[in-house]
Amino acid sequence: MLFCCFSQGIILGCYSLVHVRATRPRNRRVDSKPKGKLIVVEGIDGSGKSTQIRLLEKWLLSKGMRVFLTEWNSSELVKEITSKGKKKGRLTSTTFSLLHATDFADRYERNIFPLIHAGYIVLADRYVYTAYARDIVRGCDSKWVREVYDYAVKPDISFYFRVPVEIASERILAGRPKLKYYEAGMDLNLSNDPFESYRIFQSRIIEQYEAMAQSEGFVTIDGTSGIEEQQYLVRKKAMEFIPESSSAHLLSKEPIIK
């Protein structure tokens, strides 16, 4: 039964990716320049990025702007299949990559792409850069991974929250008793100790983020600084792309949701 679910997931992933490529933005009859904005946050688990993007969401809403928040691995299309695979610890690197790619493709088609063209401010808690980092660390080919997501538009701004592995793990364990199997990279056989495996796995992901920081134009935020200080910097930088005077324009359009 589990194998059947995985097979369906992979097939579904391939189908979704082919569908997205067939209807990718450059072939659509839409304005060449989106009316809205895409703001992304990236960082390892426990970096504080989710807290910051939710604070930004509340602030932008208080300014009267139309905002939509999307999270990694949240598509109802594949959520159950991915959850089953994680619980059994049966996901291979390629299967994991395809399931997440399917999740992203579904959210991109239904929400991200249409909403930024409708004038919304789309906030993404993780974007394609998460796949670039995690999938490559798990052994997937870098070129292949990037080609899988090559239809995705480049964000207007991408925040990278930089934190040491030790601090990130402390934050995670403060809210629950243990690390999750895939979160700790236990599928890679890095160590029999979950904590050591987490340290190695997340350190390698950090290396990928650091390598992308300049090439992808990340705005790096010190994730060890105070929450208020980080949010001030995030708001200040975000408003360079979304001036308050644009709020009336953003409110004048209806969303396009499939």
N, C-alpha and C positions, 0 to 999 in steps of 0.2 A: 504493500500500500504506500509506504514511504517513498519507495523507488518510483512508483507511478506519479506521485505528487511532484517529485524532483523532475521527472521527465517532462511532465506537463509544464512545469515552471520554465525549464530551458526552452521548450518549444514556444511557449508564450513570450519568453524574452526575445527570442530570435524574430518572432512575428512582429512584436512591437517595434523593435529596432528597424526592421525593414519598412514598416509602416511610416515611422518617423522620417526615415531617409527619403521616402517617396513623397512626403509632404513637408520637407524641411523648409524653413523660412524663406530661402531665396527663390523658391518656386511658388510662393503664395502671393495672392493679389492683395498686398497690404502696403502701407506706407513704408518706404525704405528705412525710415528712422522711427523707432518706437516712441510713443508719446510719454510713456512712463519710464521708470527706472528700476534697475535690478541691483540690489545690495546683498552681498554675500558675507557670511562669517565662516571662518575655517579655524581649525586647531585640533589638538588631540583631545580625547575624552578627559573631562575635568579641567579644561582650559578656561572655562567661564564664558565661552562664546554664546551659549544658549541664553544665559541670564542677560547678557548685553543686548542681544537682538530682540528679546522680549521687552526690555526697557525701551529700546528704540521704537518698537512697534507702538507701545502705549503713548509715547511722546508724539509720534507722527499723527496718530489718531486724534490726539488732543489738539493738534494744529488744523484739524478738519480735512486731512488728506485721506484718500482712499488707499488702504494698505491691505496686502495679503501676505500671510506668513506660511511658508512651506518648509517641511522638515524632511531630512533624509530618511529613507526607509519607512515612509508613511502611507504609501499607496495601498488602498484597499484591494487592489487587483492582485497583489502578490504578498501582502503582509502575512497572511496565514501560512502560506507555503514556506516563506523564509523563517517564520517563527518555529514551525515544526522541524525544519532542518537544523536550526540552531540548538533546539532542545536535545536532539539526538546526536549532535556533533558529527553529522554526516556530510556537511557541505565541503566540496573540494574548492580550491581557489578559483577555478574557472566557473563552477556553478554559482558560487557566491558572487562573483563579478557579474555574471549574466542576470542574476536575480535583482541585484541592485541597479543594473542598467535598465532593466524592465521597469522597476519602480520609478526611476528617474524619467524614463521616456513617457510613462503614463502621466506623471505630474506635470511634465513639461508641455505635453500636448493639451491637457485639460486646463491647466492653470497658468503656469509660468509664461509661456509664449503669448497666449491670447490676452492675458491681463496687462502685460507691459505694453502691448500695442493698443490697449484700451485706455491707457493713461494711468494705470495703477502703479504704486510703488510696491514691488514684490521683494519681500525679504526672504532669503534662503538660509536656513540653518544647515549648512553644508551644501556644496555644489559639486561640479565635476572634479574639483581639485581633491576631494575626499577619495574619489575613485582612483585618481592618478597616484595618490600616496599609498593608500591601503592595498590596492590590487597589485601594484608593482612590488611592494614589500612582500606580498604573498606569493610572488613569483610569476605573475602575469607579464607578458611582453609589453613594454612601455608604449611602443608604436601602436600595437593592437588596441590597448586600452584607450588611447587618445583618439583613435579612429572611430571607436564605438560611440564616443560622445562628440564627434566633430560637428554635429548639427546644432549644438547648443550655443546660444549667443554669449558673447563675453560680457560679464557683469560691468556695470558702471563703476562699481567700487567693490573690492574684496578685502575684508579685514582678516588679518591673521593674528590670533591671540597666542603669543609665545609664553610658555610656562615650562619649568623643569619637570621632568617625569615624576620626581618625588612629591612635589606639591600637588600635581594632578591626581596622583593615586590617593593622597591624603584626603583630598576633596571628595573623591568618589566613595571611599570607604567610610567617610563621615556620615553618609546617608544610607549605607547598606553593609551587611556583614562580610561580603566577599566579592571578588572580581568575577565577571562573567567569562565564560569559556573563550569566545571569540574576541572579546574585548582584551583579554590577556594574551591573545595570539597562541593559545594552547594547541591550536590545530597545526601549527608550524613546527612543533616538537623542539622549541627553543630551550625549554627547561621543564623539569617535572614540577618545579615550584611555581605556582601561579603568579606570585609577586615578581619573581625574577624574570619569568616569561613576559609579563606585562612591561617590565622595565626595558627589556631588550626590544620587544615589538614596538612599543610606543616611541622608543628612542630612534628606531629606524624610520618611523613615520615622520618624526620631527626632522630628520635629515632630508626627507623628500620635500617637506614644506619649506625648509630653509633654502633648498636648491631652487624651488619655484618662486620664492619671495620676490626676487628681482625680475626674473623673466616674465612673471605673470603680473607684476606691478602691485603686489600686496601692500596694504597699509598695515604695518606691524604695530600691534598694541602690546604693551607689557602687561601680561595677564596676572602678574603678581602685585600690581598696584591696586589701590582701592577701587571698589566698584563705582563710586561716584566719579572718580578721576577718569576711569576708563570710559564711562558713559559720556562724560563731557567731551572727550576727544572724538568718540564715535559720532556724536551729534554734530560737532563742529565740522568734521570732515564730510559727513553725509550732506549737510546743508550747502556745501560747495556745489553739489550736484542737484540738490533739490531746494532752491531758494523758496522762502515762504511765499513770495509773490505768485508762485506757480500753483498754490493750493486751489485757487478758484478754477483754474483750468483743469486740474485733476478731478475736481468734483463735477465738471460739466459733462463727463462721458459715462456711459453705462458700460458695465463689464461685458466681455465676450467670453462666455463659459460654455464649453461643450457638454 
